[in-house]
Amino acid sequence: MASSTEENYLKALFNLMNADGEMALSDLGRELEVSKPTVNSMMKNLSAKGRVDHQKYKPIKLTAKGKKYAAMIVRKHRLTEMFLVEKMGFGWEEVHDVAEQIEHIQSERFFSRMDEILGFPSVDPHGSPIPDENGKIPKVNHIQLSACAAGSKVRFAALQHSPRELLDFLNSKELRLGLHLEILNVVEFDGSVEVRYHGHKSELLSMKVAESIMVQEILKNHP
């Protein structure tokens, strides 16, 4: 059984690994706000437990064992966030810190029951896929709103990142998952995106916001 600190490291690796399944020691330290020697010490510990592949001067990789363990932590976190929103009335901007605490509960039955009560959701309140009981993650086919052309019609499917400040901003604009958005214009100068959606004839979103919003195209743009 891993400690809560070890679980936090594994979850960070799982969430932040690049396409090759690797992460630099310095990047992990920056993400967790700890020193490089502290990260190095933890990687040696996790390597001894067979959960990471850690070699000097090389990127960190999760082993198959470590990846499955990390996926289970992510599963618990995302299920908890969904439960807090769907069954307890929390806002999507409120749930992260509570889920950070609950994810360290070790009872598999507890989270299996939570999953059942929710009706076995595939995504969390921010659209992130929830790993199944075997650690497998459903595949998604999302693109950034910033990559869409004017005239496209899309569905707001997920967030690439979900910091509190972004969620508060989206709340102020009444932007939520599932909404259909029509891209009215993409400003060439700064990449901001003008959109129309239910109750809003025109809203201008910065490129930073548009890069964070992940969408599914529902009607291809024909020239």
N, C-alpha and C positions, 0 to 999 in steps of 0.2 A: 504494500500500500504506500503510495507516494504522499508526501506532506503537501499541505496547501501551497507552500512556496514552490515546490517541484512542479505541482500541477499548473501553477501560473506560468512557469517557464515553458512547459510543454504546450500549453494553449497558445502562448505567444508565438512559438515556433510554428505551430499548425496554421495559425491565422496569417502569418506574415512571410512564409516561405515563398521563394520565387518559383517560376515555372519549372525549374529543374529540381525543386524540392530542397533548396539550399538557403542558408542565411548566414551572413557574416556575424562574427562574434560582436563586433562593434555596434552593428545595427540592433542586435538583440539587447545589448546593454542600454542603448539609447531609448529603445521602446519601453524597457522596464525601469529606466532611470536608476540604473545601478552601475558600478564601476566595472571596467574590463576584468580585473582580477576576480571580482565577485562572480561574474558570469563564467569565467574560466573554471573556477572552483566548482560551480554547479554543474557545468558540462562534464567535468571529470566524474562527478557523482552519478549523473544520469547515464554516462557512458558505461560505468561499472555495473549499472543495473540493466544494461542492454537496451536503453530507450533512445539513445542518440549515438550517432557516429561522429566522434570528435577527434580530429587529428590536427596536430600543430600546423599552423599556417594555412589550413584548409577550411572552407565553409562548413557549417554545422548541418547535419542531416538527421532527420528522425529515422530510426529503424522501423521496420514493419510493426514491431511490438510497441514502439513509442508512438507511432502514428495512430494506431488503434486506441491506445490509452488516451492520447490527446483528443481524438475524435469523440470519445465518450465524455470528456470534460466539456467540450464544445456543445455536445448534444444536451447535457444537463443545463448548461447556461441558456441555450436558445429555447429549450422547452420551458424553463422557468420564466423567461421573458414573455413567452406566449401565454402562459398561465396567468401571469400578473395582469396582462392586458385583457385577455378574453374572459377570465373568470373573476378578477378582482377589481377591474375598472381603472387600472393604472394607465397613464399615458405612455406612449412609446418612448418619450423622452425621460421617463422616470425609472425605468426598469433595470438599467444596466448595473447600478451599484448593488441593488438587492440580489440580482442574479449572481453577482460575483461572490456573494456570501453563501448562497444556497448551493451553488455548483459543487461545493466541496463535500456535501453529504454523500456518504458512501453507499447508501441503500439503493440497489438497482430496482427493487420492487417499488420504491417510492416514485422514481421517475417513470417507470413503466406504467404505473397507475395514472400519473399525471398525463402521460401521452394518451392513454385510453380515454380519460375524461375529456381531453381536448379534441378527440376524434382523429388522432394520428396525423397532426399537421406536418406538411413537408417543409414549411418555412417559418421563420420567427417573425415578430412584428415589424422588422426592418427588411424583410424579404430574403434574409440569408437562409440558405438551405440547412435543415436539421439532419445531422447524421442519424442513420437508423441504428438499431441495437447491435449491429455488426460493425459499426463504424463507417459504413458506406454513405457517401453523400450524393443526393440526387443531382443530376446534371442540369444546368440552367443555360439558357441561350439568351443572355442579356447584352445590350450594348449601352454605352454612355449616351445620355441625352445630347451631350456636346458633339457627338459624332453624327447626329441626324441632320438631314437637309431640310430646308424650308419646304413646307407643304406636306411633310410626313405626319402621319397620325400614329401615335404610340400609346402603350399602356405603361403607367408607372409601376414597375415590378419590384424594385429593390433599391437599397442604398449601398454604394460601394464602401462607404464609411458612415458611421452614425454618431458623431460627437454631439453633445447636448446643444451646442450653439446652432448647429445645422438643423436639428430637430425642432428647436424653438422657432427658427426662421421659417421652416416649412409649415409649422402650425400657424404662424402668423399669416401665411399665404393660403391657408386651407388646402395645402398639397398633401395628399395621403396616398398610400398604396392602392392600386386598382383604378385610379382615375385615368381617363383617356385624355391625352394631351394632343393638341394640334400645334405643330411648330409653324409660327407665322413668319419668323425672320431669324436669321443668324447674322449678328453684327460682325462684319469682317474685321473691324478695327480691334476689338477686344474679345471676340468669341462669345459674347453674351447671347442668350437665346430668348426670343420673345415667344411666349406660348399662350394658348387659349384653352380653358378647361371649364368644367361645370361651375357656373356662377362668376367666372372671371373672363372678361372679354379679352384682356391683354395683361400679361405680367412679364416683366423683363427679369430674367435670372442671370446672374453673373456666370462666367465660364467656370469658376470654382464650384458653384452650386450645380451647374449642368454636368460637370464631370462626375459629381457624386451621385447623381440620379441615374439609375439603371432602368432601361425600358425594353419592352418588346414591341416590335413594329406590328401594327394591326392592319395597315393598308400601305402598300408600297407606293412611293411617290413616282408618278409617271410624268415624264417631260412633256 
